[in-house]
Every structure is written in structure tokens, then in C-alpha cells.
Amino acid sequence: MSTLLWIMFPYVCLAVFIGGHVWRYQYDKFGWTTRSSQLYERKLLRIASPLFHFGMLGVFVGHVIGLVIPQSFTDWLGISPAAYHIIAMAGGIPAGVAALIGLALLIYRRRTVGPVFRATTVNDKVMYLMLALVMVLGIWNTIAGGIFEIGGEYNYREGVSPYWRSIFYFQPDVSLIENAPLGFQLHALTAFLLFAMWPFTRLVHVFSAPIGYLTRPYIVYRSRDVRPGAGTGSRAPKRGWEKVQ
Amino acid sequence: MKVMAQMAMVMNLDKCIGCHTCSVTCKQAWTNRSGMEYVWFNNVETRPGLGYPRGYEDQEKWQGGWVRGKDGRLQLRAGGRLKKLLTIFSNPKMPSMQDYYEPWTYDYETLLNAPAQDQVPVAQPYSLISGKKHQITWSANWDDDLGGSQEHAAHDVMLKGLEDKVKLEFEQTFMFYLPRICEHCLNPSCAAACPSGAIYKRSEDGIVLVDQDRCRGWRMCVTGCPYKKVYFNHKTGKAEKCTFCYPRIEVGIPTVCAETCVGRLRYIGLILYDADKVLEAASVANEHDLYDAQREVFLDPHDPQVQREAEAAGIPVDWIEAAQRSPIYTLINKYKVALPLHPEYRTMPMVWYIPPLSPVVDVVAETGADAEDADTLFAAIEKMRIPMEYLANLFTAGDTAPIERVLRTMAAMRSYMRDLNLGNDPQPEIPASVGMTEEEMYAMYRLLALAKYDERYVIPSAHGEEAHALEELATDCPVSGFDEELTRGSGPFGEGSGGYSTVAVENFQMLQNRQTSDQLVGGGSKAGRVNLLNWDGKGMPPGLFPERNGDTAGSGAADGPEQP
């Protein structure tokens, strides 16, 4: 059972995550978008969307620090576990709460604003449910586990984090996660499931964050046939011969 | 010098009667789809009026276009790159649906299904966005012909500074129509605002397009365009805009809006320009200089030096010849009667306008004076400051001198040609008073008033050796994959997903053949079907009716070979 839950399931989910993105990018560039609903409603979005997205950016950075950087490295830097804990709480809780409030507002908006609700697909609804579940579990672990220490003290950097890294060494250490509190286990499992759903939802827009905009020239010139076979946002003309240079 | 070619348009506002045929045919061709209900790539506005979307010219509010910074460099009015990325989660300056209008339909079913009753049943309007009953309070041309203008027209941004002078009472109102499409600017701020780099300017003909595969729906282009001519498709989540009907242009036929214009007021042609000078011209300090600065970016295609450079830049010879015959170059730089719309946005727009003289003529005629006498008209133009200042706000960033010159030229043409038409002796001093010769005046009259089809539209077709890249000259088997494209519904991730459908189900090459050929061109669309909208009514092209089933017994017409 533990092999299924903590080895097979994560690898399948991550494989679907990667393969799904590659496949969708090949197959469905046209559907690769944020599907913004700002045109329908903008007052609530003006508050909720930045709250959610900037909160999530903070949460993401927190996860990178917590999961990727080994405790031995922060120890070497001279940051004691207690100090690290305070820093993590001070950064993580505001970010998590902001993201959660943002999500709540966004879901409220989606349900109550008629046109936005009409534009919501089943796919969106399932995705929102999973996202909310993962986020609630995550903030529960942080607040209930990290501050009130319900269910005893737990240092995830000695359990969950090495397990996460061990997945990528292809030598998953199941015992590390099996001894983690239930909250962390559920958070991990739901997160894996969300990763598996990711390429098939609107969440793909995360990977088109337009960082290149900061450096590219303002005006883009492109020749008609610069991408043969890809066309200009319309029918892809198939080439009948190779161009003579 | 870096010579580039640009497909451009000029509209002669004197001849626009505001019939909206261009808007309707454009909508039929391009935006009659779900998600684009509120979108008009081409719209016709009554001026003075608010336009579409409401008050789009108020850049204090919408923050479109470029501004010249203190250091003399251009920057996007809505903010630099970093600010754009920081506001990406909720674009603060994007018009909402209500600023365009909420599209609606009618409950026609009631008309058919209502039981017999004393009252005539009414089809109520329903919003296409919310699906609920809808009270119609605005639309794309709500203030058409100054309808409701006593309430709205005073909000026209271009009336700023003229409020105290302008009387909006109907009998005194100066009114004309302004058809608008995408400007296909030389310095497009929509493209500059796009975080994904999906909006590009085609290097062959300067048409500005959105790559639907690269657009990620960040909506910054909607803000960036000061003309508000990039639209957000709320079903696919992608930006769409006027394409200058590039599949038609590529085979040498004019855009749908131009082709169907009953007033024959649109001119399409090529213009050569120096791409190295664009930024400099767009950054001149004084807004009043922008008109002349842009004119100087255009190159004289008759100049041998320009021709050499153009050939070196890879522009085909027949394109250079087309640029020489271009009505655009003639109207902009030879007769100098065409003016850009809102040069102060610094985007270097490429759809220019000949300002209307008719309102002035009408006012003079109402006073009982001779409205086609040159001196009377000149005097009237000088005296009627309000229309002039208003036109200047639209076309020359507020400088009335070019407007006055153009209107005088138009008045001179009217007056000079009247003598010719009435058999009087022509008065050479009239053309001379606006700095033209009699021959030039007549040539201008021919171009503007007679407006022959092949003089209005000088469109070199794209090149055969590039055929594989063209929309309409696909070199693959014409039927391959076509049925699939026609019949496919939405993809697995909602309406926006899946592959894209063709921009044109009908093949424009075929359409052009049919329009220009003396013989019946058989065959319908590539899918073996006939698009009835384009069927010319001649003959019975194969595919008009479904094929008869070969083994149907008793079919009287079954004299063909038996189907196996």
C-alpha cells in the first residue's frame, strides 16, 4: 500500500504532469491561455486576483525554500532551526492567507457573477475544488501544525522535504513520509493529484509567465513564412517542397 | 535606409453616408462568432459622438498609445514593462463589456409559439452574456446620426476646449461619419504592450496580426491600443483584431469593408517607408509636427535611389511598381489631402482620412449663398472655426493649418470642376490658389470623385514562390483535412481549445476567379460544398445538392453510370 501511495502514485502523477504539458503544448497551443474573465467583471477581480496570485507567488517561493534547500545548508549558513521556523512562519502565513482569501473571493465571484459562472466549465470546477483542498490542507499544516503544534511538533525538513528530494534521485524513501502527520500526507497526496490534473486545466498559464517581455524589443516583425507549417494564426499550410535558398 | 512596404488605406470622409455596410459585411466575414458578439473590427461613428467603445479617445482614462518622456524617448502611456508585468493579474485600464456594449439577441421563439391572443406577441431582448432578460441601453452605434446626442455628445473628448463654442442643437450641429478599422500602425503600441510577443507586424506588407498560438490572454494589447481596436474574445480567451483581410489582400483583392463600400470612399495601396526613421518621427517634440514627420517617413517610389534600396531589401519589382501607382502615396504626399487619425498617439497610424468638406458646403447652401463658388467657400472655411478645430483635434493633434489647407483644396476642386461640368470657361486661378495645376486638379477629381475600381485599389498579390506560406494558396491537396476542420466542435478544454479553424472557409482565390472570369467557374468550396453566400447564381456547381444515391430505384434522372 505504501509503495502504491508514495512511490507509484507520485511518479505517475509527475509523469503525467510533464508528459501532459508536452502533449498539450504540441496539440493545443490555441487553448493555452488564462481564459480571463475580466471583460465580464472587474471590480472584484481587481482585488481578488492580485491577492491570490501574489499570495501564490509567495507560497511558491516558500515551498522552494522548504523543499529544495536541505536543512544542512541553512545550518551551515548559521540559521538555527528555531530562527528558520520563525522566518518561514512570518513569510508563509501572510502569503498563504492572502492566497486563500484571494481564492475564496475568486470562487465567490465565479459563483455569483452570472456571466462568469456561465463561462465556468466542469474542468474549472474540479480544478478549483482540488486547488482549494490542497491550499486549505497546506495552511492547516502551517498554522495548526507549525504554531499550535496540534498532533505534536513536526519538523517537515527532516521528513517531507528529504522525501520530496528523494523522488528526484529516483530512490524514494517512503519511511520519511510515512512517519509524517496525516495533514502533511494528505497535502502531499492531493498536491500530486493536482499536478496530474495541471496540464489539462487552465493552470497551464503558469508556464507562460511572460518573463521574456522584459528584454525583447517592443515591436515584433515577423515574416509571412518564418514558421512554415505553423501559419499566421490560421490554417497551417503544408509545404509542398523545400524552399530554394 | 531600410525600405519596408506597408499596405495602407485612405478613406474619403466627404463621401461617407454612414450606411454601415462596411461594418455589417466585416462582421459577417470575421466576427459573427460566439465570444466576438460585441466586436466590430470595422465600425462607423457619428461625430461629434462618443464612438465605440464609449469615449475611447480619452487617453487620460484609458492610457492607450505612447507618450514622449522627458528624455525624448517614447514609452507606453500605461507604463513600462515592469509595471505591465506587475499589473498582469488584473489589468487596471481595460474597458469592460459595458464600455463596448452588452450584446443581445431576441426571444424570437415567442413570436412563433405564442398562442392566439389579442395582443401581438413581442420578442424580448436577452443578453448574450448573462442569458438573462436585458434592457438595451447602449450599443456600438447608439448615438448614430446624433441620436441621443443632446445627452451624450457633450462627453465627446474631442470637444474639449470647444465646449463653450459648440452648440449641440440639432439644426446647428456639424456632423459627419468616421468609419474606423485597425490602423496597422508603423509603431504599434498594442504589439509593444503584448507580454507574450504574440502581436507582430508582417515584414512583407506591414499588416499587424495576432498569433493565436502565442497569445496567452494577458489583455495588455487592449489597453495598449489607443484606438481600442484590439478585442478580447471572451470564449477563446485570446486577442483578436482586424486582419486587413490579409487572405484577400494576398491574392490581390481589396478588404471586405472596402469592396462593399457603397460610397466607394476607400482606397487601398502600398506605401514604401523608411523603417529606420519611424521611431525618430514618432518621437518629435511638438505634437503638431507629427503629421509632417510621418509624411517624411514615406519614401517616393519614383526616386531611383529608393527603388534600388527597395530591391536590395527584397521587395519584388512588381511591388515597387504597385507603390508607384498607389493611390495612398498620391493622396498623402502628392495632393496632401489625406490626414492621419490622432497622430498625437504617436503610433504612426496607416489608415488616413480626407476630412469632410460637405458639412461646410451644407451650411453655406443653407444661407442661400452659392455654395460652390470658390471665394464663398474659402471665406466660409476661414470663418467656421468650430468644425475646423474639431477636425484638427481628430486629424492633426489640434493644428488647424493642415485642415484649412485640405478643405481649401477640396473646395477649389469642387468649384473648378463645376465650371467644367457646366461648360463654362475653366478658371485656372482656382487651382493656382491652392498651389495646383489644372491637370493635377483634374487628376485629383478623377481619383476622388470618379474613383475607378482599379485606381482605388492597387494591390499587388503576394508572390507565387512564397505560395506555401500563404493562407489561400495552400500547396497541399485541397481536400486534405478540410472536412475535419469544418466539422470539428470544441476541443477537450472548452471552446477555446483544439486546433484553429481556417480564417476563410471559402477560398478567396476561387472567389476572385469567379468575379473576374467570363465563364462559369464550377466547383464550390474545398469541402465539396457550396457557400451560398458566395454563389453567383450561375449554373449548378457540383456540391450544390447532395449526391444522389446510386442504388435508389425509380430515380428518373439516374441516367449516369451506376454507382458500384
Interface residues (C-beta under 8 A of the other chain):
Chain A: D28 K29 F30 G31 W32 T33 T34 R35 S36 S37 Q38 L39 Y40 E41 R42 L45 R46 S49 P50 F52 H53 F54 G114 P115 R118 A119 T121 N123 F200 T201 R202 H205 S208 P210 G212 Y213 L214 R216 Y218 I219 V220 Y221 R222 S223 R224 D225 P228 A230 G231 T232 G233 S234 R235 P237 K238 R239 G240 W241 K243
Chain B: R81 L82 K84 L85 I88 F89 S90 N91 P92 M94 S96 M97 I129 S130 G131 K132 N187 P188 A191 A192 C194 P195 S196 G197 I199 Y200 K201 R202 S203 E204 L209 V210 D211 Q212 D213 R214 C215 R216 G217 W218 R219 F232 H234 K235 T236 G237 K238 Y246 P247 A462 E466 H468 A469 L470 E471 A474 T475 D476 S480 E485 G491 P492 F493 G494 G496 S497 G498 G499 Y500 T502 V503
